[in-house]
C-alpha cells in the first residue's frame, strides 16, 4: 500500500475555525453545559484570534460558591458528553 500524504490548506482551516457556524456550535454547547449544571449561569460566544470560543460564567454569588465547592460545571461536561 502506498504512503498517503495529506496537506491541509491553512487558510481554509483558519476560516473554518473562525466561522459563524463554529461559534454557534460552541455557544450551543455552552448553553447545554449551563442547563446541565445546577444554578444560574450566563453564556456567550466570541471569535478569538485563532478560533471561535464560548464561555460559561456564574451569574450570582450563590452559584459561584456552589460551583467552587462542588465543581458543578466540570460535572456538567461529563453529563453533556455522556460519560459515566
C-alpha positions in Angstrom: 0.0 0.0 0.0 1.3 3.4 -0.9 2.2 6.2 1.5 -0.6 8.8 1.8 0.4 12.4 2.4 -2.2 14.9 3.5 -1.5 18.6 3.3 -4.0 21.0 5.0 -5.0 24.3 3.5 -4.1 26.6 6.4 -6.2 29.5 5.3 -9.2 27.2 4.8 -8.8 25.6 8.3 -8.4 29.0 9.9 -11.5 30.4 8.2 -13.5 27.3 9.2 -12.4 27.6 12.9 -13.4 31.3 12.9 -16.7 30.8 11.1 -20.2 31.7 12.4 -21.2 28.0 12.4 -18.3 27.0 14.7 -19.2 29.9 17.1 -22.8 28.8 17.0 -21.8 25.2 17.8 -19.7 26.5 20.7 -22.5 28.6 22.1 -25.0 25.7 21.9 -22.5 23.5 23.8 -22.1 26.2 26.4 -25.8 26.5 26.8 -26.1 22.8 27.3 -23.5 22.9 30.0 -25.3 25.8 31.7 -28.5 23.8 31.7 -26.9 20.6 33.0 -25.2 22.4 35.9 -27.3 23.3 38.9 -27.5 27.1 39.3 -27.6 30.4 37.4 -25.1 30.7 34.6 -24.6 33.1 31.6 -23.1 32.1 28.3 -21.6 34.0 25.4 -19.6 33.2 22.3 -16.8 35.2 20.6 -14.4 34.8 17.7 -10.9 34.9 19.2 -7.6 35.3 17.4 -7.5 31.8 16.1 -11.0 30.2 16.6 -14.5 30.6 17.9 -14.9 30.3 21.6 -17.7 30.1 24.2 -17.7 30.9 27.9 -20.0 29.8 30.8 -19.9 32.0 33.9 -21.7 32.0 37.2 -24.5 34.7 37.3 -24.8 35.1 41.1 -22.7 34.6 44.2 -24.6 31.5 45.5 -23.9 29.7 42.2 -20.3 30.8 42.3 -19.9 29.3 45.8 -21.7 26.1 45.0 -19.6 25.7 41.8 -16.4 26.3 43.7 -17.1 23.7 46.3 -18.8 21.0 44.1 -17.3 21.6 40.6 -20.7 21.7 39.0 -19.5 22.8 35.6 -16.9 20.1 35.4 -19.6 17.5 36.3 -21.9 19.0 33.7 -19.3 18.4 31.0 -19.5 14.6 31.8 -23.3 14.8 31.6 -23.4 16.6 28.3 -20.7 14.3 26.7 -22.4 11.2 28.0 -19.5 9.9 30.2 -20.3 7.7 33.1 
